[in-house]
Amino acid sequence: MAMQCYEFSSYLYSPSTESENDYANKSFFIDFTRHIYWRNLVIELSKLITDSNSQSFNVFKFLRKLKNNGYFGKLGFDNKKIENWENLLAENEKTINELIILRNKIYSHTDRDKENYSNSEITFTEIKLLIELLKNIIKSIFTDLLDTHAEIKPLRSVDKNFRVLKILANEKDKRIKKITNDFIENSNKKK
């Protein structure tokens, strides 16, 4: 879910042309849709990166369970790999903390002082790096423990064939051009 929301949110917030950007910014539907994808991205990703017992599937809890003294310690997973991942997660601490603050203060709860937290500077690049790290951890665990490959991808990738904004912006431009041309033609007929 986090990856799918990332794909759509990133696409809708990063139109490739000025016409698409103009359409996205003026369309209530697109603006609302991209916000909902962003909000769900923050919420779903926060579930994976919040180091808390209340989040059943968070990465920190899982890594602790994989350590030699953890619940899955008998599997003998390489503790050096776990330490390396913990270090890589620590390098992403700013992104992780900002996502958790956004989730807790703005999107999941209605804090009275939420305006103090609404000026997030988190980027899609930072989020993508964090998602890639989480995917690499999961894939490595599957490979090392289960001797298999885990394919982790969104249900629908946003690629060159995904052109919702382009199609909508072009259709709007065509309608405006037709209305303008019809007006000019009708005005010239009346002369």
C-alpha positions in Angstrom: 0.0 0.0 0.0 2.8 2.4 0.9 4.5 1.8 -2.5 1.3 2.2 -4.5 0.5 5.5 -2.7 4.1 6.6 -3.3 3.8 5.9 -7.0 0.5 7.8 -7.5 1.3 10.7 -5.0 4.7 11.3 -6.6 3.2 11.3 -10.1 0.3 13.6 -9.2 2.6 16.1 -7.4 5.2 16.1 -10.1 3.5 16.8 -13.4 5.8 16.7 -16.4 4.5 19.8 -18.3 3.2 23.2 -17.4 -0.2 22.3 -18.8 -0.4 19.2 -16.6 0.7 21.2 -13.6 -1.9 23.9 -14.3 -4.6 21.2 -14.7 -3.5 19.4 -11.5 -3.4 22.7 -9.4 -6.8 23.9 -10.7 -8.7 20.6 -10.5 -10.3 20.0 -7.1 -10.5 16.3 -7.9 -6.8 15.9 -8.8 -5.7 18.1 -5.9 -7.8 16.2 -3.4 -6.7 12.8 -4.9 -3.0 13.6 -4.7 -3.5 14.7 -1.1 -5.3 11.5 -0.2 -2.5 9.4 -1.7 0.1 11.5 0.1 -1.8 11.1 3.4 -2.1 7.4 3.0 1.5 7.1 2.0 2.5 8.8 5.3 0.2 6.7 7.3 1.1 3.3 5.7 4.8 4.0 5.7 4.7 5.1 9.3 3.3 1.8 10.3 6.4 0.1 9.0 8.9 2.6 10.6 7.4 3.4 14.0 9.5 1.7 16.6 6.6 0.7 18.8 5.0 -2.4 20.1 1.6 -1.1 19.0 2.7 -1.5 15.3 2.8 -5.2 14.7 4.8 -5.1 11.5 7.4 -2.4 12.1 10.9 -3.1 10.8 12.6 -2.3 14.1 10.6 -4.9 16.0 11.2 -7.4 13.3 14.9 -6.9 13.3 15.1 -7.3 17.1 13.2 -10.6 16.7 15.8 -11.8 14.1 18.8 -11.1 16.4 20.4 -14.1 18.1 18.7 -13.3 21.4 15.3 -12.6 19.7 12.2 -14.6 19.1 13.7 -15.9 15.7 17.2 -16.1 17.1 17.4 -19.8 16.5 17.3 -19.2 12.8 20.9 -17.9 13.1 20.5 -14.8 11.0 23.6 -12.8 10.5 23.7 -10.2 13.3 26.2 -8.0 11.4 23.6 -7.6 8.6 21.0 -6.6 11.2 23.4 -4.0 12.7 24.1 -2.7 9.2 20.4 -2.3 8.5 19.9 -0.6 11.9 22.7 1.8 10.9 21.1 2.5 7.5 17.8 3.1 9.2 19.5 5.5 11.7 20.9 7.4 8.7 17.2 7.9 7.6 16.2 9.0 11.1 15.3 12.6 10.0 12.9 11.2 7.3 11.5 8.6 9.7 10.9 11.1 12.4 9.2 13.6 10.0 6.9 10.9 8.6 5.9 9.8 12.1 5.3 13.4 13.2 3.1 14.0 10.1 1.2 10.9 10.8 0.7 11.5 14.5 0.2 15.2 14.5 -1.6 15.9 11.3 -3.1 12.9 9.5 -4.1 10.3 12.1 -5.0 12.6 14.9 -6.5 16.1 15.1 -4.0 18.0 17.2 -4.9 21.5 18.1 -1.5 22.8 17.2 -1.2 20.9 13.9 -0.2 24.1 12.1 3.1 23.9 13.9 3.8 20.6 12.0 2.4 21.3 8.6 5.5 22.8 7.0 7.1 19.5 6.2 10.2 19.6 4.0 10.3 15.8 3.3 10.8 15.0 -0.3 9.7 12.1 -2.5 13.4 11.3 -3.0 13.9 10.8 0.7 10.8 8.7 0.9 11.9 6.6 -2.1 15.2 5.9 -0.5 13.5 4.7 2.7 11.1 2.5 0.8 14.0 1.0 -1.2 15.9 0.3 2.1 12.8 -1.5 3.5 12.4 -3.5 0.3 16.1 -4.5 0.4 15.8 -5.7 4.0 12.8 -7.8 3.2 14.3 -9.3 0.1 17.6 -10.1 1.9 15.7 -11.9 4.6 13.8 -13.9 2.1 17.0 -14.8 0.3 19.1 -15.6 3.3 16.5 -17.4 5.4 14.1 -18.9 2.9 16.4 -19.4 -0.1 13.9 -17.7 -2.3 13.3 -14.3 -4.0 10.6 -11.8 -2.8 9.1 -9.6 -5.5 8.0 -6.4 -3.9 6.4 -3.9 -6.1 3.3 -1.7 -6.3 0.2 -3.1 -8.0 0.5 -0.5 -10.7 3.7 1.3 -11.5 3.7 4.8 -12.9 5.6 4.7 -16.1 5.6 6.4 -19.5 2.3 4.6 -20.3 0.6 6.1 -17.2 -0.6 9.4 -18.6 -3.7 10.4 -16.7 -2.6 14.1 -16.2 -1.4 14.4 -19.8 -4.7 13.1 -21.2 -6.8 15.3 -18.9 -4.7 18.4 -19.5 -4.8 17.8 -23.3 -8.6 17.3 -23.3 -9.0 20.5 -21.3 -6.8 22.4 -23.8 -8.7 21.0 -26.7 -12.1 22.0 -25.2 -10.8 25.6 -24.5 -9.4 25.8 -28.0 -12.7 24.6 -29.6 -14.7 27.1 -27.5 -12.4 29.9 -28.5 -12.4 28.9 -32.2 -16.2 28.6 -32.2 -16.5 32.0 -30.6 -14.2 33.6 -33.1 -16.0 31.9 -36.0 -19.4 32.9 -34.7 -18.2 36.5 -34.1 -16.8 36.7 -37.7 -20.1 35.4 -39.1 -22.0 38.3 -37.5 -19.8 41.0 -39.1 
